[in-house]
Structure formats: structure tokens, C-alpha cells
Amino acid sequence: MNAAAPRASRAWLAALEVSTRATRDPLRILPRAVDEWAARFGDKPALLSDRETLTFAQLSRLSQTIGRWALSRDLRKGDAVALQMRNRPAYFALWLGLTRVGVIAALLSPDLAPSALAHALGVSRARLLVVDGDAPAPPDFEILAFDALLAQAEALGEAPLPPFDVTLDDKALRIFTSGTTGLPKAAEVSHRRLVTWSHWFAGLAGLKADDRLYNCLPMHHSVGGVVAVGAPLVNGGSVVIAEKFSASRFFDDVARFDCTAFQYIGELCRYLVAAPGSEAEKRSKLRLAIGNGIAPDVWRAMLDRLGPIRVVEFYASTEGNVWLYNVEGEIGALGRLPPLLAAREPLALVKFDADAQAPSRGLDGFCQRCGDDEPGEALGRIGDDPGQRFDGYSQQDETEKKILRDVFQPGDAWMRTGDLMRRDAAGFYYFVDRVGDTFRWKGENVATMEVTNACLAQAGVEDALVYGVAVPGAEGRAGMALVKTREGFDVQAFARGVASLPRYARPLFLRVTSQIATTETHKPKRAVYVAEGFDPSRVSDPLYVLEGEAYVTLDAERYSAIVGGAARL
């Protein structure tokens, strides 16, 4: 038995116990849980930042004040209000107050371009938009600054709120997906999810009253806005909220606020281990990191740098019904299903057709399960059990696109995660690739994650992004690697290093850069780089093409020969 298995079993049982207890009362939505915590913890700080601090009592009172304001504006259960604010403690209080009276809060990025904002407002079906004071007003739409809202709310006094029939199964938030496969979609998030997420992670990570979690992730996403904020509060802990992530300020903030834990996404950790060390880092009291998407090399580097902190990696999506937890510290794994849940078979890996970009079906018309270490798309069973529900999106047609029917038997339904994984014999799941990122070249499937890891292992490579690009006259897509380099990088040493990959998987094209553009959640802007391709007239970075065993400069003449079919690839 894995030496960490007993601790994992305790963590899973604690998470199940606390979340089951938290959801027994259908009327105990998260705002009411906050009221309970306020009665227990009173003037203890709940949410802290350089801008403002809210105690548990103040958080509860402010959310009730905002609830009264919503009623004064004739907002009712099922109405939606869009929020476009930057990270701050009052942001959490704002949507708590709206949702306590049944209003749905649509959480929008504060950095949306006008066209994207118009799309988001339409999809969210919001009646008005609340901003932090620095967001542009969209045409033909009511907009209200948060400070003005607060002034209106405080003028109403503190009359008790009437009871409401808002339950765990009602909608609470609309959280937008990243939009990696099109325009962002608004995922429907129920009150049950909010309560479950907060309590499950409080139990799973063993968060205590003396813990302070540092949260620098965007609060308009589910991890930065719900999990990282709600979980520490369950047992009386505190959350330190930074407006945004800064590698240079991270450890200064952690030390200054006496933080014991932090919430991460994978790229955040990569930036941290790449940054120079500091005196503040040595003074930090960090014992716990909770998050998702950390690469094996970064995980090891973080442990080497910060010492034996506990890393709780998990896999989840805002709207999905597939959750994996790595509480054993198995480096590189997404996690595995808790034994108490595995018997229900909520997750299946099925064989995937890269040409069709969909699960493949056998002669009987049904999908085929993968064996150990065989990559396939992860599907989540849709059922009546609360953990198997798929609430989907505000647009029904987008919801239907995510549902796969008649998978293993007539009439069953499963949610497509869009992620390719493999499962080892011990039950651990590992990420392979995102559906759409895997491409075919020379008749073979190329998993971008495998190639990315090979690139990252080479000297002088700080970060890497691998994608497929279309080549005129050639079937499939050729592999291209974008590498962010530092001192010590040598292009021919890189060529020799990636030669361990199968020939079809080696990056045919190489782009060397000093910076990889990312989204607000630090994900590379893959679509931009795919669109630019390997055209020297569109790319200012140095470009190379693999000829034989070496990379040669890809100039205009070579490019013309490739696209004109004169050069053999």
C-alpha cells in the first residue's frame, strides 16, 4: 500500500463528512453559512487585502445590506446582475448579498474588450452591470459603480431581511469559461455547488482556524472566486486577497500577511520557481498549496525550493461533474477517485478518434473503455445524484454540445470533459492533452503535452508551447514549438535533445521568443500563435525548420519552398 494512502483516506473521509453535513439542509445556502460563521467567529478577520479588510461579522452584515439593496431595485429570484470588478474582499460580499435573495450573479472579467463585453452581457441575461468604477459603460445598458450601489444600500438602514425560498438547487452564479473553443460560455453554478466546493476543500486540505490562504487568482473564476475564498472560512481561517498575481511580490505578501497556504494554477507555480529567491521567501510559513495544472518538473522544483510543503492537486471544471483529487502527493498525477466514490463509476475513459475529434465507437455503436495507460477522453456520468448533475450553460444549445448519449448502453448520458487522460494500474489519472490540441502528422497522433515536456527538459528552455500548424499540400498538421529561452539555450543542442521523441512527434518548426503571451489566468494564447504559424512575414521571433537532424533558419526563401511544395517535409 502507498505510504500516503492512510492519510489520503482520512482526507477523503473528512471532505465527504463535512460536505455531506453542510448540504443536509436545502435552505443552507452559502450566504446563510456565512451568517453562521459570523456568529461563531465575530470580529476575526475573514478577508484581508491592502485595500480593505472584512471580519466575519462585517462580511455577513455587508452581504445582508446588499441583499436589501437588491430588493429595493425590484430584483427577484432568477434575475441576473453582471459584476465586472477586480479582486477585493467586497467583491465576495457583493455576490453573496445578491445570491442570498435569489439573484444570479454573472461574474465577468474586468479586462473584456467592448465586443466581448457585449457578448457576455447578452449571454448572462443580466438586467444591469456593476463595475468597480474604472470599466467602460456599454451602450444601451444600465451600469452602476459599486461605490454608488453601496451608498444606496447603506441609506436603506438595517431592517431584517424577510425569509426567502432560495435553496441549494437554485442557480447562484454564472461563471464564464475560458473560451478556448469559441466565445466564452456562461456556466450555470448552483448554490449546492458553492456549498459543496467550499466545504469539500476545507475537509480535503485540512484547513484550520489558524490558516491564512493567499489568493491571487482572478475572483471571477470558480477557483479564485469560490474555492480559494470559501474553503478557508469554513473553519474560521482567513483569506488574503491580492488584486493580481505578481511573481516579484508573491513572497513579500505571503510573509507580510503570515500566510500558511496558497491557491495556485500550474503556470503560477512555474513563474514562482523561475523567479529569483528572496529573503521574504525564507521567512514564509507556507505549509500547503492547493490547485490544479502543475507540471511534474515545476512540482519537483517547488518542493526543492520551499521544502516539504503539502501539495493538494485536483482536477475539476466549473460546470463539470468530474472531480479528481491527488491527496497522496503523487507527483505528476491529477489525482484519483476516492474509493468511496469509485464504486459508483462516475468517470470513464473512452477511446478517442483524433480525426473526428470525438470518442470512437465500436461496431455495436457504443464507446469503448480504455485499458490501463491507454489515453482516452474523460467522460462524467450524468445522473440524479447531486455529484453527477450537469447544469450546463445559460444557452441550451451549448449544453447539448457537451452531452454524449448512448455511450455504453441505450439512453445513458455522459458529459464530455474535452480532456484526454490516461489511468495507471494504481488508479491515478494523468493529463495527456486537451481535445483539439492533439493533432495528426504522418498518420500518427501527436500529444502536445508529451512534446512540451520534452522541450522543457532541454537546457535554456524556460517555457514552451506546442501546437499543430497547417502546411499546404500536406495532410494533418505539423508540430511547431514555441520556446521561451534563457541564457544557455543552443538551438542545435535542443535538436539533439528532442531527438528522443518519435520522428513524427519532433517539432518540425521552432520559434524562439523571450516572452509567451498569456491570458489573465496565465494560459498561453495558443490560438494567436497557431494563426501566425511559421510565416516569417508575420513572425518577428527567430524561426527554424528541422532539416535532417538539425534546425536551420526559416527565411522567406525556405518558407516559399515549403508552402509551394518544393521542399519535402
N, C-alpha and C positions, 0 to 999 in steps of 0.2 A: 504494500500500500504506500502511496505517496506520503512522505512525512508531513506534508501540509494538509492532507485530507481531513484529519480531525478538526483542525481549525476552520477549514472550509465548511465542514458540516455544521459547525456551531454558527458560522456567519450566515449560512443559508437558512438555518432554523430561526435565528434571531430576526432576519429580514422577513421571513414568512409570518412569524408570530406578530411582529409589530404592525405589519401592513394589513394582516387579517383583522387584528383588533381595531385598527384605525378605520376600516371600512364596514364595520358591522352596522353602524347607524347610518341609514341612507341620507339623513339630513346633515351629517357632519362633514360639510364641505370644508375646503382649506381655510376660508376666512373665519369659520367658526372654530376650527382648530387653533388658529392664531389667537382668537379671544381666550381660549382655554390656557394657552401658553402665557398670555399676558397676565392672567390671574395667578399663575404659578411663579413666573419669573420677574414680573413687575418692571422695575427700573433697571434691570440688567440690560446692557447694550445688545441689541439684536442685529442691526445693520449699521455698519460704520463706513465712512469714507472721508476724504479730505473736504468734501463739500458739505456733508450733513451726517448726523447720527440719529438713529431712531432706537429707543428702547423697545422692549416687548410691549409695554403699555402704550407708548406713543404710536407704534405700528398699528395696534388694534384700533386706537381712537381715530387715527388718520384714515384708516380704511372705512370706518363707520361714517366719518364725515363725508367722504367721497360717495358712499352709498346714498346718503341723504341728498347730496347734490344730484346724483343720477335720477332719483325720484322727482326732484324739483324740476328737472328738464323733461319730465314725462317719458323717460326711458324705461322700458319694461322688459320683462323676461323674453329673451330671444332677440332683442335689438342688439346691434353691434356698434361699438365705438372703436375707431382706429387710434393707436398710440404710436407716435414717432418721436422717441426720446432716447437720449444717450444714457449710459449706465449711471444710476444713482439710487440710493435707498428708497426715495419717494416713488420711483417707477414701480417697484413691487407693491407698495401701498396703494398706488393708483388702480392697478388692475385687480388687486384684492377687493377694493371697495366696489368696483363696478360689478365683479362677478358675484359678490355676496347678495346682490339684489336681482341676479339672473341675467344681467347684461353680458354679452360676449365681447371680450377684449381682443381685438386683432392687433398683433404685435408686428410693427413694420420696422424695417431697417431705417436708421436716421440718414443713411447715405444714398437713398434711392434717387436716380435721375428722374426728371419730370415724367417721362413716358412710363417708366417702371412704377412710379408712384400712382399714376392714373390707373394702371392695370391692377395694382394691389388694392386700391380703394374699391374698384369695381368688384373684384373677386371677394373681398371681405364683406361686402354689402353693408358697409358702415354708414351710420347716419351723420357722424361728424368726426373730425380729426383733432386729436390733442397733440400739441407739439411742445418742445422744450423752450421754444422762444426763438430758435435760430433756423427753423425749417421753412422753406418757401411755401406760400399758400397756393394750393392747387386751384385752378379756375373752377367756378361754379360749385364750390364745395365749402361747407362751413368749417372753419378752423378756429381753434381756441388754444391759447397759450396756457400751459399748466399753471403758471402763477395766477392768471386771471381766474381759472377754474377754482383754485384753492381759495382765493379771496371770496368768490361767490359761495363756496361751500361753507367757509367759516362764518359767513354772515347769517347762515341758516340756524345757528345755535346747535344745541346738543340734545334735541328731543330724541327719545328712544326710537330705534328703527322698528317698524312692525315686523312680525314674523313672515317669512317667505317660504314658499313651497319649492325652493331650489334644492335639487337632490344630486347625489353623486352621478347619476346617469344623464344629467343635463349638460349641455355644452358650456364650456367656460372660456376657452381661448381659441383663436385661430392663429396658428403659427406657420409662417411661410417656409417652405422647403428651399433648398439652395438653388433650385432651377438649373441643375446641371444637364437636364434633358429637355430643356424648353423653358418657357416662362415659369416663374415660381408659382407653386400651388399652395392654397391655404389649407393646412391640415386641421381637422376638427379635433379638439382636445377636450375631453370631458372632465368634470370635477373629480370623477373617480380616478382618472389618470394622475391628476395633480396630487391627490392624497396618497395614492399608491407610490408614485415616484418618490415623494418626499420621505415617506416612512420606510420604504424598502431600502433605500440607500442609507438612511440613518442606521438601520439594523445591520445591513451588509458590511458597512465600513466601520461599525462600532463607534460612531460619533458620540462624544460625551459633552457634558456641560462646560468643561474647561477647554474645549476645542474652538479654534478660530480658523475658519476656512477662507483662503484668499481666492477671490473670484474676479478674473479679468476678462472673462468671456462675454460676448455680446448677450445682453439680457433680453433681446427679442427672439432668442432661440431657446429651445427647451432645456438644454443642459445648463447654459449660463443664466437663464431666467427662472427656472423652476427647480431643477435638481440641486444646483450649487447653492441656491438660496434657501430652499425649503428644508433640505435634509439636515443641515446643522442646527436649525431652530427646534427640531422635534424634541430634543433632549436638553434644550436650554443653551446650546452653543451659539456662537456669533458668526457673522459673515462680514468680511471686509471686501468692499466693492471698489474696484478701480474702473475708471472710465473706459480704459482700453489697455491692451497688453503692451508692455514695453520690456524688452529683454534687459535693458540697462537699469531700469528702475525696479524690476521684479523683486530682487532680494532685499533692496533697501526697504521696500514696502513691507515685505514679509517680516523682516526683523523689527521694523518700527512698530508694527501692529501686533507683534508677538503671535504670529500665525503658526499653527501646528499642522495645517493641511492646505492643499490647493487643488483646484479643479483644472484639468488640462484637456487639450486636444493634442493629437500627435505632433503637429508642426510646432506648437508652442514649445514642447519639450526639446525639439531639435534646435530651435533658436536659443534656448537656455543653455544647452550643453556646448553650443558653438561660441557663446559669449565668453569674454574673459572672466576669470574669477574675481571675487571682491571680498573685502573684509566683512561686509554685511552677510554674505553667504555663509561664512564661517560661524556667524552668531545666530543663524536661523535655528528655530526649534522644530523644523518640519519633521513629521513622523509618517505622513500619509499623503499619497497622491491618488486622486480619483479621476478617471477619464476614459477616453477611447481614442484609438488610432495611433498608438505609439509603436514605432518600428523597433525590431529587436536590437539593432545597433544603438539606437538612441536610449532604449531602456537600460542596456548594459552601461552605457556612458553615464546615464543619470545616477545609477546606483554607485558607480565608481566615484562620482563627484560628490553626491550628497550623503553617501553612507547607506546603511541598511534600512532605508525608509520602506514602508509598505506601499506597494503599487496595486491598486484595485482597477484593473482594466475591465471594460464592459463593452458590449455591442448592443446598439438599440437604434431606433429611429423615432421621430416624433409621432408619426401616425401608425407605426408598425406594431405587429403582435409577436415579434421575435426578439427575445432578450437572452443574452449570454453573459456570464459573469466569470471572471478569472480572479478568484479569491485565493488561489494557491500560489500566485506569483510565478506561473509558468511562462517564462519569457517568450514573447512572440505570439502567444495564443490569444484569441479573442475571449476565450473562456469556454465553459461547457454548461450544459443544462444541469441544474440541481437535481440530484437523484429523485427527490420527492416530486419533481415536475416531469422528469424524463419519461416516466411510465405513461403519461398522457399523450406522448408523441406530438408535441406542439410544433415541432420543427422537422423538416425533411430536406435533404439534399437530393436534387434530381439532375440527371444528365442534361447537358446544355448543347444546343446547336448554334455554333458561332456564326454560321452563315445566316440563319434565320433570326438570330438574336433572341431566341426563345427556348424554353425547355423542349427537348426532343420527346417524341412519343414512339412507342413500340408498335408492332403490327396489330396489337389489340386496341390501340388508340389511347392507351394510358401512359403516363410518365413512368420513367424507370429510376429507381433509387440508386444512388451512388454507393460504391463499396468504400472500405477504409482507404484514405488518402487519394481518393478519386475526386477531382474537382467537379462541382455542380452548383446550380443556383439554389440558394436557400429560400424555402417557402415556409410560411407560417399558417398553420391550420386555422380556419375561421369557424368559430362555433359560438355557442351560447354562454360558455364560461367567460367571466369577466376578462380573464387573461388572454382569451382567444378572439376578442372582439376587434373588428377593424372598422373604425369610424370614418375613415376615408377623408375626403376633402369637401370644401364648400361647393365644388362643381361635381355633379353626379357622374358625368362622362369621364372625368379624371379618376374617380373612384373605381369605375368599372375597368379601366385600363390596368389597374393593379391586381385585379382578381383573376385567378386561373381556376377554371371549373373542370369537373370530371377528370381529376388528376390521377387518383388511384382507384376510384370507383364512381359509378354514375351518381351525379348530384352533389359530390363533395366540392368544397371551395377552399382555396388557399390563397394567401396574399404573397405576391412576388416581392421579394426584398430588392431585387436588382443587383444583388451581390453574389459573386461566386466564392465559394468556400470549399475547404476540404476538412474532413474529420479523421483524426488518427484513432488508433485502436484503443487508446485510453479515454476517448470521448471528447478530447479537446478540439475545438474548431479553430481554423486558421484562415485568414483572409487571403484570397487568391487574386481577385480583380473585380472591378466594377463592370457590370454588363454594359457593353458599349465601348469599354476601354480595351478589352480583349479584341485582337484583330487576327486575320489570317494572312500569311505570307508564304509563298512557295508551297501552298496546300497544307500548311501547319498552323495550329492555333498558337498565338504568342500571348502570354500573360504578362502584362506590363509590369506587374509587381515584381515578378522574378527578375526581369531585366533591370528594373530600377534598383533592386538590392545589389545586383552585380555592379552597377555603375557606382553606387555609393561605397562599395568596398575598395574602390581604386584611390590611389594616393592623389591628394589635391582636390578631390571632389567633395564639396560641402553639401550640395543638394542636387537632386536630379528629378527629371520628369520625362517619362517615356510615353510615346503615343505613335499611332499609325498615320501615315500620310499617303495620299493617293499619288500614283505615278502613272502618267499617260501610257497606255498600251500594256500595262501590267495588271494582272489580276490581284485582288486583295489590296492590302496596304503594307507599305514598307515601314520598318521600325525607325523611329527617329528619337534621339536622346538629347534633351536639353540639360546641360550640366552647369551648375554654378560652381566656379572653381576658386581656389585659394592658392597661395604660394606652394610650389611643389608639383603642380599639375603638368604632366607631359602627355601630349596627345598620342604619341606612339606607345608609351607605357600603358596608357588607357586601352589602346587597341589590343595590346598583348593581354591585358587583364581580363577583358570581356571575351577573349577567345575561348574561355572555358564554357561559354554558352553554346548551344547548338547553332550551327551556321545560320539557320533561318531566323534565329532569335536575336542575333547580334544587331545592334543599331546600324542600319545602313547609312543613315545620315546623323551627323553630330553637330550640335550648336553649342558654342561655349559662351557663357554670359557671366556677368558679375552680380546679377540680380534676377530672381524669378518673380514675376508679378503674381500677387495672390489676392484672393477675396478677403472680406472682413473677418472670415473665420480661418484665414491662413491656408486656404486651399489654392493650389496653383490654378491660374486662369488657362486651363487646358484648351478650351475652345479657341481662344485667341491664338495660341501657338500652333494649333492644328491648322487654322485658317491661313496663317503666314507660311506654313510649310517650309520648303527648303529653297525658296526663291531668293537669290542674292539681292534682287532689286527691292525686296520687301523687308529684308532682314539686315540690320546693321551689325549684328554679332558675327564673329568668325564662324564660318560654316565649313564642314568637311564631309566627304563621302568615302565610304570604305571601298578600296580597290585592292583585291587580294587580301593581304593580312595587315594592310596599313591604311591609315586615313590620309587623304590628300585634300588640299584646299578646293572647296567647291566654288569656282568662279563662274562668271557669266557664260564662258565658253563650255565648260563642263555641264553646266545646267542646261544649256541649249541642246547639247548632245543627248542628255538623259531624257528630256521631255520630247525630243524629236525622234527618239527610238534608235539613235546611232550608237548609244553606249549600252552595253549589256550589264544587267544588274544581277 
